[in-house]
Amino acid sequence: MATVDGHGCDARLEASVRSFPELLLQVGESLHATLVVDAQGQIGRIDSRLAVAAGWGDGVPPEGRSLEEVLQLFPWLVDALHTALSGTETVSEGGERERWMRALVLPVFGNEGQCLGACARLSERAPAKPGPAHQEFLEQELTRTQRQYEDLLNTIDGIVWEADVNFRFTFVNKQSERLLGHPPRQWIQDPDFWKKHVHPEDREWAQAYCMKASRERRPYEFEYRMLAADGRVVWLRSIVTVLSEEERPLKLRGIMVDVTEQRMAREKLEQTASVLRATFDSIADGVVVVDRNMRITAFNKRFQQLWQLPDEVLEAGTNTEKPLAAALHLVKDPERFAARIREVYAIPDMEDVDTVVLADGRTLERTTRPQWMGNTIIGRIWSYRDVTAEHQAREKLEQTVSLLRATFDSIADGVIVVGSDRKITTFNQRFQRIWRFSDTVRLENLDALEAVTAAAPLVKDPERFISQLREAFVLSDREAVDTVELRDGRILERTTMPQRMGDTIIGRIWSYRDVTEERLAKAEQERLFVAERRVRAQLEESLAVLDIFLNNAPIGLAFLDRDLRFIHLNDALATLHGNTREQELGLALRDLAPHIAAKVEPLMRQVLATGKPIIGLGMALEVPATPGQLRHWRVSYYPVRTTSGRRVGVGAVVVEVTAEHRAQLERERLLHEAREAIQTRDDFLCVASHELKTPLTPLKLHLQRLQKKSASGQPLPPDFADKALVQVDRLSGLISDMLDASQLEAGRLELEHEPLPLQEVIHEALEAFRPVSLQHPLEYEEQCTEALVIQGDRERLVQVLSHLLENARKYSPLKGPIRVTLTRNGAEAVVSVSDRGIGIPADQQAHLFERFFRARNAPISGFGGLGLGLYICRHLIERHGGRIWAESQNGLGTTFRFTLPVEPAPPLHGRA
């Protein structure tokens, strides 16, 4: 019996297939369907043999035509397909006696329960008489096809299900176990499975939403969370179709898709957008974004502050004409300012940087560029930065440069500076005169090699002069001093050194000094002694050099033959191997110290092979004399030649540099500590200048107003002096903190120790703090019944409590309550100060009590202070024999606690 399948379709199907639902085509392919039709009854795929049998074998494609038109010769198949398109699977037979065919026809449903079309699989067989066996065969065929259909559903990446209107499942595919860990049997057997496994926070609204949509008999789609078998929370998107009859919902069909990753990506995107907005509002530049229709789409707080614009002028969607008109009076040249803006808008892709001078003397650097979305310009971004201080610094720098230039031109040395690109960057007049360059020659930006070539004829040895300078053009940290002899008899002392900017070499400096007379006198003096010294030196060196270098040198020296066996060596080198030099003569290094030979023998063989020395090579090795100790060495290897030039061996020089290496590491450590100290100093100066300026500015304004009112005879407001005194008190507090910190650091802070009732000290601090914390509820609780007496300095303990209370007030911008608690823990009193403020990041808490430390979530602009308060508190509490610590969660507030030793209660004596 032959089976007709769908593999005979040719390429003409492609055009018609493209418009068919993808799921319908996937089902047809998985079932090896002979025929696929869509919900409108149009042919999507048809086997070529069936097409020929239906009379469509003349090259006319049947795809895209109605099934009635194509299958006129098979009315029984047309009826079966209509049955399937109504939602019911069927098996049908028909054809001629010599070619009888059976068709299994299945409907295909989409994710929302809608019928997408039908698939038919045809097979040839002999005509069969109706009977029980035939019916049983049809049922088996239908069961097998249903199993294939279920297998297909199990391959869909989602939970396909069917349930009644109360969400009691009647069918669930196997993906339920893969996605949530619950097998389909559990879904079907437990009538309340869905309700039990929906996340508790989603259970009530999800159930209500589903019941409402079912009553309204409309398809719906929603996202919610379910609990997996392993405890995971899985986000699902459910797409549900309500099947109804006579306006009553009968059952539900749908698919659940895991969207956990999409939800996490969306939350991460929202977090990123929040961070970008916070960054946008915290940058130093004022930024405004305008769309193509000249409407404001975004701006930051800095832009609003720079241009002093109210919120209503900068509302989203506002035309830029309104804020422009409001800002023009701030600009020194309003007409030019507005004209430049119009010029920029006339060229959409223009990028520009210029400056804007304001009427109050400030200078703003303005940057503008188009806003792109892909390849499309959707608006324009304007950025304004206050560069007033930079402009003032530039003017001062220009004055300094002018002074340095005058000094540069007046020195006796001729100086020239060459940049890293080998171009002359500067020179002085003395250099011109020495090398006889006329004023008409433009040396600046001239290639230094051209200048050298022009000056070379003045030199006695031009080729050597040019060669030396050309080598020096290579950027390096080399410093050198030599002489240059000119043809006219002059002698110039030449000094060269790298030009640095910080740690970076950016060029080279040459200076030339005329030392003709000095050198002539020195040469004459040296000539008188040269002959005697030469003879004496030659004689002494010939007799002593070998003995001195081999026997008395503090470094290791050796000569090895071509087989790398020791011919001569000194005790310093032999000792490193744990031997005497007599024991090592004639032996190879690989016999004495194999682990050392493995590293150095290839180097010595390289010297023998190339004839080129290896000088100053650094190594770190253990030697037999000190096993287990890593020591550092600087080694050099030289070829030993006869007078004819033949290489007969290698000379080795070994210098231990372990101490220098350790010294270098120590220098680097000290340099790092010095840099950290400088950074701490700079941070403190920055914070201190800001904090000291903060009270001085309003104090100056109060005094200026006082001056004006006094001059005009106007009465002074009653609270005028109070406001000024508040700023004076703040300034005094800052100075006191700085003095206390200085005395603590120097160990000169003195404390008075006397018995003190701790409750009275706390009450005194609270009463002093209440007037300045009217907007923060102040709570106090004693959790001990007896009076606690301590030994301490009343004023300093009040200072500690005041610092902690002020911190709680300062870092609680939402005006939350401040709570003070006193408890006793054995022989210690524990005092706690709690707030509900911004909290402290966990990674910052270990540094809270360090000098000048400020948490990163407390910028200077929002929360003042020098970073000394907690440093002072820690030292004062420790000087009282206690300890202090903090407990905090970022964004949830902070609790500071400190302990103090309690004096033992006096013994009770009975009456005599």
TATA-V290378 format. One record per residue. N is the residue number from 0. BURIAL is b if it has 24 or more other ideal C-beta (glycine too) atoms within 12 Angstrom, else e. Layout:
BEGIN
N & BURIAL
N & BURIAL
END
This chain:
BEGIN
0 & e
1 & e
2 & e
3 & b
4 & b
5 & b
6 & e
7 & e
8 & b
9 & e
10 & e
11 & e
12 & b
13 & e
14 & e
15 & b
16 & b
17 & e
18 & e
19 & b
20 & b
21 & e
22 & b
23 & b
24 & b
25 & b
26 & b
27 & b
28 & b
29 & b
30 & b
31 & b
32 & b
33 & b
34 & b
35 & b
36 & b
37 & b
38 & b
39 & e
40 & b
41 & b
42 & b
43 & b
44 & b
45 & b
46 & b
47 & b
48 & b
49 & b
50 & b
51 & e
52 & b
53 & b
54 & e
55 & b
56 & e
57 & e
58 & e
59 & e
60 & b
61 & b
62 & b
63 & b
64 & b
65 & e
66 & b
67 & e
68 & e
69 & b
70 & b
71 & e
72 & e
73 & b
74 & e
75 & b
76 & b
77 & b
78 & e
79 & b
80 & b
81 & b
82 & b
83 & b
84 & b
85 & e
86 & e
87 & e
88 & b
89 & b
90 & b
91 & b
92 & b
93 & b
94 & b
95 & e
96 & e
97 & e
98 & e
99 & e
100 & b
101 & b
102 & b
103 & b
104 & b
105 & b
106 & b
107 & b
108 & b
109 & b
110 & b
111 & b
112 & b
113 & b
114 & b
115 & b
116 & b
117 & b
118 & b
119 & b
120 & b
121 & b
122 & b
123 & b
124 & e
125 & e
126 & e
127 & e
128 & e
129 & e
130 & e
131 & e
132 & e
133 & e
134 & e
135 & e
136 & e
137 & b
138 & e
139 & e
140 & b
141 & b
142 & e
143 & e
144 & b
145 & e
146 & e
147 & b
148 & b
149 & b
150 & e
151 & b
152 & b
153 & b
154 & e
155 & b
156 & e
157 & b
158 & b
159 & b
160 & b
161 & b
162 & b
163 & e
164 & b
165 & e
166 & b
167 & e
168 & b
169 & e
170 & b
171 & b
172 & b
173 & b
174 & b
175 & b
176 & e
177 & e
178 & b
179 & b
180 & e
181 & b
182 & e
183 & b
184 & e
185 & e
186 & b
187 & e
188 & e
189 & e
190 & e
191 & e
192 & b
193 & b
194 & b
195 & e
196 & b
197 & b
198 & b
199 & e
200 & e
201 & b
202 & e
203 & e
204 & e
205 & b
206 & b
207 & e
208 & b
209 & b
210 & e
211 & e
212 & b
213 & b
214 & e
215 & e
216 & e
217 & e
218 & b
219 & b
220 & e
221 & b
222 & b
223 & b
224 & b
225 & b
226 & b
227 & e
228 & e
229 & e
230 & e
231 & e
232 & e
233 & b
234 & b
235 & b
236 & b
237 & b
238 & b
239 & b
240 & b
241 & b
242 & b
243 & e
244 & e
245 & e
246 & e
247 & e
248 & b
249 & e
250 & b
251 & b
252 & b
253 & b
254 & b
255 & b
256 & b
257 & b
258 & b
259 & b
260 & e
261 & e
262 & e
263 & e
264 & e
265 & e
266 & e
267 & e
268 & e
269 & e
270 & e
271 & e
272 & e
273 & e
274 & e
275 & e
276 & e
277 & e
278 & e
279 & b
280 & e
281 & e
282 & e
283 & b
284 & b
285 & b
286 & b
287 & b
288 & b
289 & b
290 & b
291 & e
292 & e
293 & e
294 & b
295 & b
296 & b
297 & b
298 & b
299 & b
300 & b
301 & b
302 & b
303 & b
304 & e
305 & b
306 & b
307 & e
308 & b
309 & e
310 & e
311 & e
312 & b
313 & b
314 & e
315 & e
316 & e
317 & b
318 & e
319 & b
320 & e
321 & e
322 & b
323 & b
324 & e
325 & e
326 & b
327 & b
328 & e
329 & b
330 & b
331 & e
332 & e
333 & e
334 & e
335 & e
336 & b
337 & e
338 & e
339 & b
340 & b
341 & e
342 & e
343 & b
344 & b
345 & e
346 & e
347 & e
348 & e
349 & e
350 & e
351 & b
352 & e
353 & b
354 & b
355 & b
356 & e
357 & b
358 & e
359 & e
360 & e
361 & b
362 & b
363 & b
364 & b
365 & b
366 & b
367 & b
368 & e
369 & b
370 & b
371 & e
372 & e
373 & e
374 & e
375 & e
376 & e
377 & e
378 & b
379 & b
380 & b
381 & b
382 & b
383 & b
384 & b
385 & b
386 & b
387 & e
388 & e
389 & e
390 & e
391 & e
392 & e
393 & e
394 & e
395 & e
396 & e
397 & e
398 & e
399 & e
400 & e
401 & e
402 & e
403 & e
404 & e
405 & e
406 & e
407 & b
408 & e
409 & e
410 & e
411 & e
412 & b
413 & b
414 & b
415 & b
416 & b
417 & b
418 & b
419 & e
420 & e
421 & b
422 & b
423 & b
424 & e
425 & b
426 & b
427 & b
428 & b
429 & b
430 & b
431 & b
432 & e
433 & b
434 & b
435 & e
436 & b
437 & e
438 & e
439 & e
440 & e
441 & e
442 & b
443 & e
444 & e
445 & b
446 & e
447 & b
448 & e
449 & e
450 & b
451 & b
452 & e
453 & b
454 & b
455 & b
456 & e
457 & b
458 & b
459 & e
460 & e
461 & e
462 & e
463 & e
464 & b
465 & b
466 & e
467 & b
468 & b
469 & e
470 & e
471 & b
472 & b
473 & e
474 & e
475 & e
476 & e
477 & e
478 & e
479 & e
480 & e
481 & e
482 & b
483 & b
484 & b
485 & b
486 & e
487 & e
488 & e
489 & b
490 & b
491 & b
492 & b
493 & b
494 & b
495 & b
496 & e
497 & b
498 & b
499 & e
500 & e
501 & e
502 & e
503 & e
504 & e
505 & e
506 & b
507 & b
508 & b
509 & b
510 & b
511 & b
512 & b
513 & b
514 & b
515 & e
516 & e
517 & e
518 & e
519 & e
520 & e
521 & e
522 & e
523 & e
524 & e
525 & e
526 & e
527 & e
528 & e
529 & e
530 & e
531 & e
532 & e
533 & e
534 & e
535 & e
536 & e
537 & e
538 & e
539 & e
540 & e
541 & e
542 & e
543 & e
544 & e
545 & e
546 & e
547 & e
548 & e
549 & b
550 & e
551 & e
552 & e
553 & e
554 & b
555 & b
556 & b
557 & b
558 & b
559 & b
560 & e
561 & e
562 & e
563 & b
564 & b
565 & b
566 & b
567 & b
568 & b
569 & b
570 & b
571 & b
572 & b
573 & b
574 & e
575 & b
576 & b
577 & e
578 & e
579 & e
580 & b
581 & e
582 & e
583 & b
584 & e
585 & e
586 & b
587 & b
588 & b
589 & e
590 & e
591 & b
592 & b
593 & e
594 & e
595 & b
596 & b
597 & e
598 & e
599 & b
600 & b
601 & e
602 & b
603 & b
604 & e
605 & e
606 & b
607 & b
608 & e
609 & e
610 & e
611 & e
612 & b
613 & b
614 & e
615 & e
616 & b
617 & e
618 & b
619 & e
620 & b
621 & e
622 & b
623 & e
624 & e
625 & e
626 & e
627 & e
628 & e
629 & e
630 & b
631 & b
632 & b
633 & b
634 & b
635 & b
636 & b
637 & b
638 & b
639 & b
640 & e
641 & e
642 & e
643 & e
644 & e
645 & e
646 & b
647 & e
648 & b
649 & b
650 & b
651 & b
652 & b
653 & b
654 & b
655 & b
656 & e
657 & e
658 & e
659 & e
660 & e
661 & e
662 & e
663 & e
664 & e
665 & e
666 & e
667 & e
668 & e
669 & e
670 & e
671 & e
672 & e
673 & e
674 & e
675 & e
676 & e
677 & e
678 & e
679 & e
680 & e
681 & e
682 & e
683 & b
684 & e
685 & e
686 & b
687 & b
688 & e
689 & b
690 & b
691 & b
692 & e
693 & b
694 & b
695 & e
696 & e
697 & e
698 & b
699 & e
700 & e
701 & b
702 & e
703 & e
704 & e
705 & e
706 & e
707 & e
708 & e
709 & e
710 & e
711 & e
712 & e
713 & e
714 & e
715 & e
716 & e
717 & e
718 & e
719 & b
720 & e
721 & e
722 & e
723 & b
724 & e
725 & e
726 & b
727 & e
728 & e
729 & b
730 & b
731 & e
732 & b
733 & b
734 & e
735 & b
736 & b
737 & b
738 & e
739 & b
740 & b
741 & e
742 & e
743 & b
744 & e
745 & e
746 & e
747 & e
748 & e
749 & e
750 & b
751 & e
752 & e
753 & e
754 & e
755 & b
756 & b
757 & b
758 & b
759 & e
760 & b
761 & b
762 & e
763 & e
764 & b
765 & b
766 & e
767 & e
768 & b
769 & e
770 & e
771 & e
772 & b
773 & e
774 & e
775 & b
776 & e
777 & b
778 & e
779 & b
780 & e
781 & b
782 & e
783 & e
784 & e
785 & e
786 & e
787 & b
788 & e
789 & b
790 & b
791 & b
792 & b
793 & b
794 & e
795 & b
796 & b
797 & b
798 & b
799 & b
800 & b
801 & b
802 & b
803 & b
804 & b
805 & b
806 & b
807 & b
808 & b
809 & b
810 & b
811 & b
812 & e
813 & e
814 & e
815 & b
816 & e
817 & b
818 & b
819 & b
820 & b
821 & b
822 & b
823 & b
824 & e
825 & e
826 & e
827 & b
828 & b
829 & b
830 & b
831 & b
832 & b
833 & b
834 & b
835 & b
836 & b
837 & b
838 & b
839 & b
840 & e
841 & e
842 & e
843 & b
844 & b
845 & e
846 & e
847 & b
848 & b
849 & e
850 & b
851 & b
852 & b
853 & b
854 & b
855 & e
856 & b
857 & b
858 & e
859 & e
860 & e
861 & e
862 & b
863 & b
864 & b
865 & b
866 & b
867 & b
868 & b
869 & b
870 & b
871 & b
872 & b
873 & b
874 & b
875 & b
876 & b
877 & b
878 & b
879 & b
880 & e
881 & b
882 & b
883 & b
884 & b
885 & b
886 & e
887 & b
888 & e
889 & e
890 & e
891 & e
892 & b
893 & b
894 & b
895 & b
896 & b
897 & b
898 & b
899 & b
900 & b
901 & b
902 & e
903 & e
904 & e
905 & e
906 & e
907 & e
908 & e
909 & e
910 & e
911 & e
END
